[in-house]
Amino acid sequence: MGPEHLSSRARSAQSSAIRDLLRHARRPDVISLAGGIPDPALFPIAEMQAAFAATLAESGPDALQYGLTEGLTELRQWISARSEHRDGTPASPDRMVVTTGSQQGLDLLGRVLIDPGDAIVVEDPAYIGALQSLRGHEPTLVGIPLDADGMDTAELERRLEAGLRPVLCYLNPTFQNPTGATLSLERRQHLVGLARRFDFLILEDDPYGELRYDGQGLPSMASLDVAGDDGVVVRLRSLSKVLAPGLRVGWTVGPGWLIDALIIAKQAVDLHTSTLSQHVAYQVVAQTGFLANHVERLQASYRPRRDALLAGLEQNFGDRIQVNQPVGGMFVWGRFVDPVDTTDLLSVALDQGVAFVPGDAFAVETPARDQIRLSFATEAPDRLIEATSRLAAAVETASQ
């Protein structure tokens, strides 16, 4: 017996470049700018301890039992109320399913919406976890370039008018992974209009929306599309970036016909998201004022880290690298002015004690070998500045 017994999909599947990198990033001598993961020092440990104790004391049998596939009723009610209060997103409890992280929501959507060969529009570059998940359903991925204002919806319109007929469009419109770009209001409205005109769904993946450091927020894509069961926007969210990723609590909001299909698909995958995790998450987030205060703490911690990384890049590279100026999220995206193959650079950088993700890991149609994703979320400001010094040394070594 051997790998020849695997299915064709399993044989063609590739490991996530980011997951592979994390093994190196855990070396004590390496400063990691690679994984887009929260700083564990910011996890609300005391609140979690209290929530576990309260859950077992108050709801122990229910929390340890099988649960509804669509998710804990109280948690879905909280999500609904908060979504409508914060950004006007329609999110009634019967039009959502709690998932094991938003990544599972993306996989379930692929299962119920994508047939092999279907055209799927994505940003280019795009979130590698989404590419990995979508490719598992054997579609034809169509990459649309983006700039500081997000996906170029005018280019998408040109391709649609030329005959492109996608089933769906996946995008990360707020503080995009990997570039940090935010889709402008004009383009959000344009994209919703295109979806209605050309009959495709929009998958709005929004894991970073709470992590805004400057300026005013924009309305969600879902809030611009209030047509109920005739709507074109499906929204994925989670508590991973604002509470704790280990809980694996996410949710998907969409038209009723789609949520019904997702519930059936989820029954076959894992029956339901951990009942215990859902109860604990609800115990924490339902505390009056907790989440707002906690998000402010995250913003106050991540903002100076972003500033330190940008300052370090300016200090060590000057105009040799062009970088975005993200107003939120976890990432800085850079392009080397003088060509540097960042895939080849990585091994040199690891020798210098710094890790990052090469741009090509996120590429769809357009190569990004001279580009680089740097995360500022997990390191202190002084370590981030040191990391940029090590990165500059790696570039110098690689160019010799």
N, C-alpha and C positions, 0 to 999 in steps of 0.2 A: 504493500500500500504506500502511496506517496502523493505528491501534489497533483499528479495527473488525474486524481479522483475529485479534485475540486471543480466546482462549476465554472463556466466560462467567465462569469462575473467576478468570482473570487480570484481567479487566476489573473484577471486584468486589473484588479484593484491595487492601488498604490498607497503606501503608508503616508500619513501627513508629515510633511517636511518639518512642521513646527514641533510635532510630537517627537520626532527623531532628534531634533535639536535640543529639546529639554533635557535629554540625558547628559549632553555636554554642559548645558547651562548650570547643572547642579554641582559641577566641580567647584570646590571652595575657592579656587584661584581665578574663577571666571566671573566677571560682572555681566549679567545677562540683560541684554536689550531685546531679547528674542520673544519669549512667550507673552502674549497679552493677558496676563493673569493678575488678579488683584493682589495687593500687599496683604499677606496674612496678618500682619500686625494691626490691621484695621478691622479685622473681623470682630463683631460684637460678642465676644466670648461670654461675658457675664450674662448678657441677655439670653444667649443660647442656653446656657446652663439652667437659668431660671425657666426658660420655655420648655426644655425637656422635662424638668421636674414637674411643672404645672400640667403638662400634657399627660404624663403618666398618672399623676394624682387625680386629674379631673376627667380625662378621657382615655385612660389606659387601655381598656378592652377594645374600644373603637379604633384607637390609634395603632394598635397592633394587629388589627383584623384586615381582611380584604376590604377594598373600598370601591366606590363608584368609578367606572372607567373615565368618566368626564372630569372627575376631580372632586375634592372636598367642597361641599356646598358653601360653607362659610368662607372659604378662601376665594371661590369664584365670585361670591357676592362682594367681597372686599376689592378684588381686582376690578370688577365692574364699576363700583362706586368711585374708586380712585382714578380710573382711566377717564371717566366722563368728567370728573372734577378737574383734573390736571390739564387735559388738552382737548376735551370735547369728543374724544374717541368713543363712538358707540360700542359698548362691550357688554351686552346683557349676559347674565350667567348661562343662559341656555344657548348662547352662540359662542361658546369657548370650550376648550378642552385643556386641562392641565397636563403638561408633558414632562418627561424626564429631561429637563433642560430644553432650551429652545432648539438645540440641535436635533432632538428627537422629533420636534414639530416639523422641522425641515424634511427629515427623512419620511415621516408619515405623509406629508404633502406630496412628496415625490411618488410614494406608493400609490396614491389615489388619483394623481393628476397626470403622470408622465407615462407614456408608452415609448418603447425604443424608437429612436429616430425623431421624436418630437423636437421642435425648435424651442430652446429656452434662452431668453435674453438675460445676460448678466453684465455687471460692470466689468471693465477691463482696465486695471487689475481688479480682482475680486477676492473676497474672503475665502481663504483656502479650505476651511471646513465646509463651506457651502459647495465649493467646486467638487470636493471629495464626495459629499453626499449626493449631489445631483448627478455626477458621472456614474454613480452606482446604478442609476436607472436607464443608462445608455441613451441619453438624448443627444441632440446636436446643439452644442453650446455656441451662442452668438455673442461675442464680446463687443460692448459699446464703450468707447473711450470716455473718460471723465476728466474734469479739470477742478479748479477750486470750488466751483459751484455744483459739483456732482456730475452724474451721468449726463452726457450730451444728448438731450432728448430730441434736438433738431436732427442729429445724425440718425437716431432711432426712427424718427418719422420718415426720413428719406428712405431708409431700408424697408420700412413697412409699405410705403407707397410703391417701392420697386418689387413688392411681392412677398416679403418676409411675413410669415404667419405663425408667430410663436403661441405656445400654449400658455406660457406665463413669463413674467419678468421678475427676476430676483434682484433685490438691491438692499443696500445697507445705507439708507439716505441720511442718517444723522451721525456725524463723526465716523465716517466710513472706515472699515478695516479692509485694506491696509493704509489708505492715504490720509485719513482724518478729514476728508472733504465732507461738506454738508450740502445736500441738494437744496437749491434755492426754492423759494416759494413759487416763483414763476414756473420753474421746471417741474415742481410737484404737481401743480395744477395742469400743466401740459401733459405730463405722463398719465394722470388719471383720465384726461380727455382722450388720449391715444388708446388707452386700454378699453374704454367704452366704444370708441370708434372701430377698433380692429378686433374686439372681442377676445381679450386675453386677461388673465389675472395678474395682479401685482402682489408679490410677496415682500412685505415690508418688515425686514429684520431690524429690530431696534434694541440692541443690548446695552448701548452706551448713552442713551438719551438723557439720563439723569446726570451724567458727568459733564456738565457744562461749566466752563470757567470764565467765559466772557460773553457779553451780549445777551440778546433776548432769544428765547426759543421760537421755533417755527411750528406751525400746526403739523400734526402727524399726517401721513398719507391717508390713513383710515378716517381721520376727521374731515377730510376733504371729499369723502365718498360715503354718503349717508343713505344709500339706496337699499339698505336692508338685504333681503335675499337676492336682490338684483345687483348688489354691489360688486366692485371689481378688486377691492383691496383686502388682503389677508395679512394680519399682523402677528408677528412672533415677538415675544418678550420673555424675560426671565429675571430671577432674583440673583443670578450668579455674580454680576458685577457690582451690585449694590448691597448684597447681604452676605452670601457665602456660596461659592460654586459647588461645594461638597453636598449641599442639600439636593441638588439637581431638580430644582423646581422652576419650570417655565410654563408658558401657556401660548395657545394659538387662538386668535379671534377671527371669525369669518362668517360668511353666510351660513344659515342653518343647514342647507343641503350638503355643504362641504363638511361642517362639523360632524354631522351624522356619519359621513363616510370615514372621517378621521377616527371617530370613536370605535367603529367596527374594525378599522385597521389596527388601532392600538390594542384592542382586545386580543388580537392574534400575536402581538409583539410582547407585551408585558402585563396584560390585564389592567393595570393602573399604575400610576406613579406612586412611589412609596407613601403609604398612608401616614407613617410616622413623620416623614419629612414635611408633608403638607400641614399636619397639625402643628408641628414646631414652628414652621414658617409663619403660619397664621397667628400663633401666640405672640410672635415677635412683632410682625408688621401691624397688627391690630392695636398695639399700644398707642394711645393718643400722643401724637407728636413725635414718636420715636423715629420713623423713617425720614421725616423732613430734617430732623436734627442730625441723623446719621449721614444723610446725603450731603449736608453742609460740611460735616467733618471730612467726608471723602474729597469733596471739592477743595477744601482748604489744604488738604494734604497733597493732592495730585497737581494742583495748580503750580506750586513752586518747583515741582519736579519737572513739569513740562518746560517751565522757564529755564531751569538749570540745563536741561538737555539742549535746548535751542541756543543758550549762551555758550555752552561748551562746543557746539558745532561751529558757531561763529568764531570763537576764539581759536580753534584748532584747524579750521578749514577755510574760513573766510568765504570768498566767492568761488571756491573750488567745488562747492556742493550747493545745489539749489534745494531748499526744503520748504514744505508747507508750513503754515502757521496755524495749527489746529486750535479751535476755540473750545474743544472738549474731547472726550474720549481718552484713548491711551497711547496714541501712536503719532510719530513724526515720520513722514515719508520723504526720502531724499533721492536726488539724482545727481550723480557725479558729472561735472562739466567736462573734465577730461575722462574719456572712457575708462571705466574700471569694471571688470567682470566680477560682480559681487558674489557669484557662486564660487568662483575660484578664490576670492578674497577670504571666504569664511574660514577655511582651514588655517590660513595665516593669522587671522584675527583670533581664533581660538588659542593659537600658540602665544599670542600677545595678551590673552586673558580677557577677551570680550566676545560676546555672542550677539548675533542679529539674525534676521531672516532675509535671505537674498530676494530681490524683487521678482525673479523669474518664478518663484514658488506661487505667485499670485496671478501670473500672466495667463490670458485666455487666447487671444489672437495676436496681440502685439508683444514681442519680446520685451522684457524689462531687466536685462542683464546688467545695466548700469545703474539700477535703482536698488533701494534698500529700505527695509522697514525697521524702525527703532521704537521700542516700547519704553516709556518712562515710568510705568506704574509700580514696579516692585523695588526700585532702588532709591536710596536717599539722594538728595541733590548733590552732595559732594562726590558720591560714587558715580553719579551720572556724568559729571564733568570729567572725572578720571577715566570713565569709559570712552568718552570722545577722544581723549588723549591717546589711549591705547588703540582706538580705531585709526587715528591718524598715523600712528607708528606702523600699524599693519598695512595701510595703504602705501606708505613710503617703502616698506620692505617688499611688498608685492610688485612695485613699479621698478625695482632695481634689476 
